[in-house]
Amino acid sequence: MENSGPNILVSFLPLILMSLLMAIAAHLLAKEKGRNVTKWTILALIPIVNFACIWFFIGASNLKLERKIDDLALRVQALSDK
């Protein structure tokens, strides 16, 4: 029986590369949207789960912007109460 070690690695190389690209995208999106960066980066490294992660980020709200809007609303309310 011949050694098929390198052939197995070559066959999984596209999957590994795709998972790395998805992890980078999830990392950047998590940082931008104010989510837990470590958790989403690790989840995006798992094949098939990574597609769900990206779909989640497409529809997820931006928590950083929501916090800024809430802060502005509180400031406006405080000014109007004076």
N, C-alpha and C positions, 0 to 999 in steps of 0.2 A: 504494500500500500504506500502510495507516495505522500509526501508531506504537503498538506493543503493550507498551511498556516497563512502565508501571504495572500493567497487567493481569497480567503474569508475576509481579511482586512480590506482588500480592494473592493469586495462586493458590498461592504458596509460603509465605505467611504462617502458615497453620496448622502446617505442617511445621517452620518456624523456631521458632514458639512452643512446640511440643511438644518440640523438641530442647533449647530453653533450660530448660524445666521438668525434663526428664530430667537435664540437666547439673547443675542445682541439687540435685536429689535424690541424684545420684551423688556430688556434692561432700560433702554432709552425711553420707551413709552411709560414704564412704571415710574421712572424718575420725573418725567414731564408731567404725569398726571397725579403725582403725590402718593403713589402706592408703595407697598413694601418691596423695595428693589431686589433684595436678596431672594425672597420667596418667589417672586415672579420670574427671576432669572433662572433659578433652579427648576421650576416647573416647566419653563420653556425648553430646557435641555432634554426633556422626556419626549420621545417621538409620539405622535398622535395627540398627546396632551398639549403640545406646543401650538397646534392649530387652534385648539379651544382657547388658549391664552391670548392669542392674537385677536381672535373674534371677540373675546371679552373686552380687550382694550379698544376695539373699534367703537363699541357702544358705551364704554364706561365714561362716567362723568369725570371732569378734571377737579380733583379735590383741592388742589392749590387755588384754583380760581374761585371755587365755592367759598373757601375760607376768606379770601380777599373780599368777595362780595358781601359775606356776612359781616366782616369787620367794617366795611363802608356803610352798610345799613345801620349798624349800631352807632357809628359816628353821626350819621344824619339824624337818627332818632334822638341822640343825646343833644345835638344842636337845636332840634326843634322843641325839645322839652324845656330849654332854658328860657 
